[in-house]
């Protein structure tokens, strides 16, 4: 089947890891025999604004690991200044490119990522071309954007009601989407997955050697942005509590960049744990499994998540996970079975849960085996692609 994937989140020469999960999904769909091409609008700002100036270097077309990608320009302004007009900007950016692609390569379904602006615009073009549209809701499009105001909420409502099939990455996000509008078909839930060609159990000693870490010390790993929504400030506080309670403070390996890097370092010094936190900065996607594997446990203290791909990846690496019980995360992390769930913004239970895993090697091993089993059964891109394959078939029958 010819599938046109529409997503403003997709790797490009400027940012080769942006939307890498969409690229992995595309590859899984191709492995099933689908012919998939991508349209990924990239930001363009009027002259005089430095925002997104780097995207001027993105070519109009490219091939990313065998995937044909078209990068049309889309008007984008800082601080969400476009508001609900972001949907109109997306429609303006994709209408003619999709029409041209369709005239040469008549795709049979459009699959958009994010209900707005991508899904909203895809529904309009799909109606014009007579092509059914699937859209995946992730988190911000369902939870954050409607909260900005009535006009933004109306855009999301229209997306829910005009997209032929709405899919969400978790039941929690699906329930929130259903509360926003009346979908044409019952909303389906298809979780994200892990690329098991890269994310699989690895030798912990080798992982630590690669990162220059001690080989025999208890270690916690974190991969993600260093921004408030990820709860990394709470993680630093939890490290302070672990120092007060334990003779040997565990190491915390942190991979990622963001605005909280300096505040985290400053607070870690105040708590006396700076020397126990190993910041590795931004790492290549292929190196992420090694960062994860360096830990005895993976941690994700987020304040909000759709269904975190990073948890699927950590489980595929055979790691127990300590995470906050927010949105779709409890659908992946089974409390007491594959890890522990804790409330957000609370260092005390986070520190306690991490300590429980580190102090119980036998229990951690049971969690490790169960996490891997569940990941391979449910949270892979192959399973994800097969589920979408069924949806495509229904819509085009």
C-alpha positions as CSV (number, residue, x, y, z in Angstrom):
1,X,0.0,0.0,0.0
2,X,1.2,3.5,-0.8
3,X,1.3,5.5,2.5
4,X,2.0,9.2,2.7
5,X,3.4,9.9,6.2
6,X,2.9,13.5,7.3
7,X,4.9,14.7,10.3
8,X,6.7,17.9,11.2
9,X,8.7,15.7,13.5
10,X,11.2,13.8,11.3
11,X,15.0,13.6,11.0
12,X,16.7,16.2,8.8
13,X,20.3,17.2,8.1
14,X,19.8,20.0,10.6
15,X,18.5,17.7,13.4
16,X,19.1,14.1,12.6
17,X,17.4,12.8,15.8
18,X,14.2,14.9,15.6
19,X,11.2,12.6,15.4
20,X,13.4,9.5,15.1
21,X,10.5,7.4,16.4
22,X,8.4,8.3,13.3
23,X,11.3,7.2,11.1
24,X,11.5,3.9,13.0
25,X,7.8,3.4,12.4
26,X,8.2,4.2,8.7
27,X,11.0,1.6,8.5
28,X,8.7,-1.0,10.2
29,X,5.9,-0.3,7.8
30,X,8.3,-0.7,4.9
31,X,9.4,-4.0,6.3
32,X,5.8,-5.2,6.1
33,X,5.7,-4.3,2.4
34,X,4.2,-0.8,2.4
35,X,5.6,1.9,0.1
36,X,6.0,4.8,2.5
37,X,7.0,8.4,1.6
38,X,7.3,11.3,4.1
39,X,6.3,14.9,4.0
40,X,7.8,16.8,6.9
41,X,7.3,20.6,6.9
42,X,10.1,22.5,8.6
43,X,10.0,25.9,10.2
44,X,10.4,29.0,8.3
45,X,10.4,32.5,9.9
46,X,10.1,35.9,8.2
47,X,13.4,37.7,7.6
48,X,14.7,39.4,10.7
49,X,13.8,36.5,13.0
50,X,16.6,34.2,13.9
51,X,14.3,31.4,14.9
52,X,14.6,28.3,12.7
53,X,17.2,30.0,10.5
54,X,19.1,26.8,10.5
55,X,16.3,25.1,8.6
56,X,17.2,27.2,5.6
57,X,19.9,24.6,5.0
58,X,17.4,21.7,4.9
59,X,17.1,20.5,1.3
60,X,13.7,20.4,-0.4
61,X,14.0,16.7,-0.8
62,X,16.2,14.0,0.7
63,X,16.5,10.3,1.2
64,X,16.9,9.2,4.8
65,X,18.1,5.6,5.1
66,X,16.1,4.7,2.0
67,X,13.0,6.8,2.9
68,X,12.0,9.5,0.4
69,X,11.3,12.8,2.3
70,X,9.9,16.1,1.1
71,X,10.6,19.1,3.4
72,X,8.3,22.0,2.5
73,X,8.6,25.3,4.3
74,X,6.1,26.2,6.9
75,X,5.5,29.6,8.6
76,X,6.5,29.2,12.2
77,X,6.8,31.9,14.9
78,X,8.4,31.6,18.4
79,X,6.4,31.2,21.6
80,X,3.3,29.7,19.9
81,X,2.5,33.2,18.5
82,X,0.6,31.6,15.6
83,X,-1.8,30.1,18.1
84,X,-4.8,28.4,16.3
85,X,-3.5,29.8,13.0
86,X,-0.7,27.2,13.2
87,X,-3.2,24.8,11.6
88,X,-3.8,27.1,8.7
89,X,0.0,27.6,8.3
90,X,0.3,23.8,8.1
91,X,-2.4,23.5,5.5
92,X,-0.8,26.2,3.4
93,X,2.5,24.4,3.6
94,X,1.3,21.0,2.6
95,X,-1.7,21.4,0.3
96,X,0.1,22.0,-3.0
97,X,3.0,19.6,-2.2
98,X,0.6,16.8,-1.4
99,X,-1.4,17.5,-4.5
100,X,1.7,17.3,-6.6
101,X,2.9,14.1,-5.0
102,X,-0.5,12.6,-5.5
103,X,-0.6,13.4,-9.2
104,X,2.6,11.4,-9.7
105,X,2.3,8.9,-6.9
106,X,-1.4,8.4,-5.9
107,X,-1.0,7.4,-2.3
108,X,-3.9,5.4,-0.7
109,X,-3.8,6.7,2.8
110,X,-2.4,9.7,4.7
111,X,-0.9,9.0,8.1
112,X,-0.3,12.1,10.2
113,X,1.5,12.4,13.5
114,X,-0.2,14.9,16.0
115,X,-3.8,15.7,15.7
116,X,-2.9,19.4,15.3
117,X,-1.6,20.9,13.2
118,X,-0.7,17.9,11.1
119,X,-3.9,15.8,11.4
120,X,-6.2,18.9,11.1
121,X,-4.5,19.9,7.8
122,X,-4.3,16.3,6.5
123,X,-8.0,15.9,7.0
124,X,-8.6,18.9,4.8
125,X,-6.3,17.7,2.0
126,X,-7.5,14.1,2.3
127,X,-11.1,15.2,1.8
128,X,-10.1,17.1,-1.3
129,X,-8.2,14.1,-2.8
130,X,-10.6,11.5,-1.6
131,X,-7.9,9.8,0.5
132,X,-8.6,8.5,4.0
133,X,-6.6,9.9,6.9
134,X,-5.2,8.3,10.0
135,X,-3.7,10.6,12.7
136,X,-1.8,9.6,15.8
137,X,-2.4,11.7,19.0
138,X,0.7,11.8,21.3
139,X,0.3,14.1,24.2
140,X,0.7,17.8,23.7
141,X,-1.8,17.9,20.9
142,X,-4.5,16.3,23.2
143,X,-3.6,17.7,26.6
144,X,-1.6,21.0,26.2
145,X,-2.9,22.7,23.1
146,X,-6.6,22.6,24.0
147,X,-5.7,24.2,27.4
148,X,-4.4,27.3,25.6
149,X,-7.8,28.7,24.9
150,X,-11.2,28.2,23.2
151,X,-9.9,28.6,19.7
152,X,-7.1,26.1,20.1
153,X,-9.6,23.7,21.7
154,X,-11.9,24.1,18.8
155,X,-9.1,23.2,16.4
156,X,-8.4,20.0,18.2
157,X,-12.1,19.2,18.4
158,X,-12.4,19.7,14.6
159,X,-9.4,17.4,14.1
160,X,-11.0,14.7,16.2
161,X,-14.2,14.9,14.3
162,X,-12.8,15.2,10.7
163,X,-9.9,12.7,10.8
164,X,-11.2,9.3,9.5
165,X,-9.4,7.3,12.2
166,X,-7.9,8.8,15.3
167,X,-5.3,6.7,17.1
168,X,-3.5,7.5,20.4
169,X,-0.4,6.1,21.9
170,X,-2.1,5.3,25.2
171,X,-5.6,4.8,26.6
172,X,-5.2,7.8,28.9
173,X,-4.6,10.0,25.8
174,X,-7.4,8.3,24.0
175,X,-9.9,9.0,26.8
176,X,-8.8,12.7,26.8
177,X,-9.2,12.9,23.0
178,X,-12.7,11.4,23.2
179,X,-13.7,14.1,25.7
180,X,-12.8,16.8,23.1
181,X,-15.0,15.8,20.2
182,X,-17.0,13.0,18.5
183,X,-14.7,10.9,16.4
184,X,-15.9,9.3,13.2
185,X,-14.8,5.9,14.4
186,X,-13.9,4.6,17.9
187,X,-10.5,5.9,18.9
188,X,-7.9,3.1,18.8
189,X,-4.9,2.8,21.0
190,X,-1.6,1.7,19.5
191,X,1.5,2.2,21.7
192,X,4.8,3.3,20.6
193,X,7.6,0.8,20.3
194,X,11.3,0.2,20.4
195,X,13.6,-0.6,17.6
196,X,14.8,-4.0,18.8
197,X,17.6,-4.0,16.3
198,X,19.2,-1.4,18.5
199,X,17.5,-1.7,21.8
200,X,18.3,-5.1,23.4
201,X,20.1,-6.3,26.5
202,X,23.8,-5.4,26.5
203,X,26.7,-6.2,28.7
204,X,26.6,-3.8,31.6
205,X,30.4,-3.8,32.2
206,X,31.0,-3.0,28.5
207,X,28.5,-0.2,28.7
208,X,30.2,1.3,31.7
209,X,33.6,1.0,30.1
210,X,32.4,2.9,27.1
211,X,31.2,5.7,29.3
212,X,34.3,5.7,31.5
213,X,32.3,4.7,34.6
214,X,33.3,2.5,37.5
215,X,32.4,-1.1,36.8
216,X,31.1,-2.2,40.2
217,X,29.0,0.6,41.6
218,X,25.2,0.8,41.7
219,X,24.1,3.0,38.8
220,X,20.9,4.7,37.6
221,X,20.4,5.8,34.0
222,X,18.3,8.6,32.6
223,X,17.9,9.6,28.9
224,X,15.7,12.6,28.0
225,X,15.5,16.3,27.8
226,X,16.7,18.4,30.7
227,X,13.5,20.4,30.9
228,X,10.9,21.0,33.6
229,X,8.3,18.6,32.1
230,X,10.7,15.7,32.5
231,X,11.0,16.2,36.3
232,X,14.7,16.1,36.4
233,X,14.8,18.6,39.2
234,X,13.0,16.1,41.4
235,X,15.5,13.5,40.3
236,X,18.4,15.6,41.7
237,X,16.5,16.1,45.0
238,X,16.1,12.3,45.1
239,X,19.8,11.9,44.7
240,X,20.3,14.1,47.7
241,X,18.0,11.9,49.8
242,X,19.9,8.8,48.6
243,X,23.1,10.4,49.8
244,X,21.6,10.9,53.3
245,X,20.4,7.4,53.5
246,X,23.1,5.2,52.0
247,X,26.7,4.5,52.8
248,X,27.4,4.5,49.1
249,X,25.5,6.9,46.9
250,X,24.6,5.4,43.5
251,X,25.9,7.0,40.3
252,X,23.4,8.7,38.1
253,X,24.1,8.8,34.4
254,X,22.3,11.6,32.6
255,X,22.1,11.8,28.8
256,X,20.3,14.8,27.3
257,X,20.4,18.5,26.9
258,X,18.1,21.3,28.0
259,X,17.6,24.5,30.0
260,X,17.9,22.7,33.4
261,X,21.4,21.4,32.9
262,X,23.1,24.3,34.9
263,X,20.4,24.4,37.6
264,X,20.7,20.7,38.0
265,X,24.5,21.0,38.4
266,X,24.2,23.9,40.9
267,X,21.6,22.0,43.0
268,X,23.7,18.8,42.9
269,X,26.7,20.8,44.3
270,X,24.5,22.1,47.1
271,X,23.4,18.6,48.0
272,X,26.9,17.2,47.8
273,X,26.1,14.8,45.0
274,X,27.6,16.5,42.0
275,X,30.4,14.0,41.8
276,X,27.8,11.2,41.7
277,X,26.1,12.6,38.6
278,X,27.7,11.9,35.2
279,X,26.3,14.2,32.5
280,X,27.1,12.9,29.1
281,X,25.2,15.6,27.1
282,X,23.5,14.8,23.8
283,X,24.3,11.4,22.4
284,X,23.7,9.8,19.0
285,X,20.7,7.6,18.8
286,X,22.8,4.5,18.3
287,X,24.6,5.3,21.6
288,X,21.4,5.6,23.7
289,X,21.2,1.8,24.4
290,X,24.7,1.9,25.8
291,X,23.7,4.7,28.2
292,X,20.7,2.8,29.3
293,X,22.6,-0.4,29.7
294,X,25.1,1.2,32.1
295,X,22.4,1.4,34.7
296,X,21.0,-1.2,37.1
297,X,17.7,0.7,36.8
298,X,16.2,3.3,34.4
299,X,14.4,6.3,35.7
300,X,11.8,8.6,34.2
301,X,10.5,11.2,36.6
302,X,8.3,13.1,34.1
303,X,5.3,15.3,35.0
304,X,3.4,14.2,31.8
305,X,3.9,11.6,29.1
306,X,1.7,10.2,26.3
307,X,3.4,6.8,26.3
308,X,7.1,7.3,26.6
309,X,9.1,5.6,23.8
310,X,12.1,5.8,26.1
311,X,10.4,3.5,28.5
312,X,9.7,1.0,25.7
313,X,13.4,1.2,24.8
314,X,14.6,0.7,28.3
315,X,12.4,-2.3,28.8
316,X,13.7,-3.8,25.5
317,X,17.1,-3.3,26.9
318,X,16.0,-5.5,29.9
319,X,16.0,-2.8,32.5
320,X,13.6,-2.4,35.4
321,X,12.0,1.1,35.3
322,X,11.1,3.6,38.0
323,X,8.8,6.1,36.6
324,X,6.1,8.6,37.6
325,X,2.5,7.4,37.4
326,X,1.4,10.1,34.8
327,X,-0.9,9.8,31.8
328,X,0.0,6.7,29.7
329,X,3.2,5.6,31.6
330,X,1.3,3.2,34.0
331,X,0.1,1.4,30.9
332,X,3.8,0.4,30.1
333,X,5.4,0.2,33.6
334,X,3.7,-2.4,35.7
335,X,4.1,-1.5,39.3
336,X,6.0,-4.2,41.2
337,X,6.3,-6.3,38.1
338,X,8.5,-4.5,35.7
339,X,9.5,-1.6,38.0
340,X,7.9,0.9,40.3
341,X,5.5,3.8,39.8
342,X,5.8,6.9,42.0
343,X,3.9,10.2,42.2
344,X,5.4,13.1,40.2
345,X,7.2,16.0,41.9
346,X,7.9,14.0,45.1
347,X,11.6,13.2,45.7
348,X,10.9,10.9,48.7
349,X,9.0,8.1,47.0
350,X,11.3,8.4,43.9
351,X,14.4,7.9,46.1
352,X,12.7,5.0,48.0
353,X,11.8,3.2,44.8
354,X,15.2,3.6,43.3
355,X,16.7,2.3,46.5
356,X,14.4,-0.7,46.5
357,X,15.6,-1.8,43.1
358,X,19.3,-1.3,43.9
359,X,19.0,-3.2,47.2
360,X,17.2,-6.2,45.8
361,X,19.2,-7.8,43.1
362,X,17.0,-10.9,42.9
363,X,13.9,-8.8,42.6
364,X,15.5,-6.5,40.0
365,X,16.5,-9.5,38.0
366,X,12.8,-10.7,38.0
367,X,11.7,-7.3,36.9
368,X,14.4,-7.2,34.2
369,X,13.2,-10.5,32.7
370,X,9.6,-9.5,32.8
371,X,10.2,-6.0,31.3
372,X,12.0,-7.6,28.4
373,X,9.3,-10.2,27.9
374,X,6.5,-7.5,27.8
375,X,8.6,-5.2,25.6
376,X,9.1,-7.9,23.0
377,X,5.4,-8.9,23.1
378,X,3.8,-5.4,23.0
379,X,6.2,-2.5,22.6
380,X,8.0,-3.0,19.3
381,X,7.8,-1.1,16.1
382,X,6.9,-4.3,14.4
383,X,3.8,-4.7,16.6
384,X,3.0,-1.1,16.0
385,X,3.3,-1.4,12.3
386,X,1.1,-4.5,12.2
387,X,-1.6,-2.7,14.1
388,X,-1.5,0.2,11.7
389,X,-1.5,-2.2,8.8
390,X,-4.9,-3.4,9.9
391,X,-6.2,0.1,10.2
392,X,-5.0,1.0,6.7
393,X,-6.8,-2.1,5.3
394,X,-10.1,-1.2,6.9
395,X,-10.0,2.4,5.7
396,X,-9.1,1.4,2.1
397,X,-11.4,-1.6,1.8
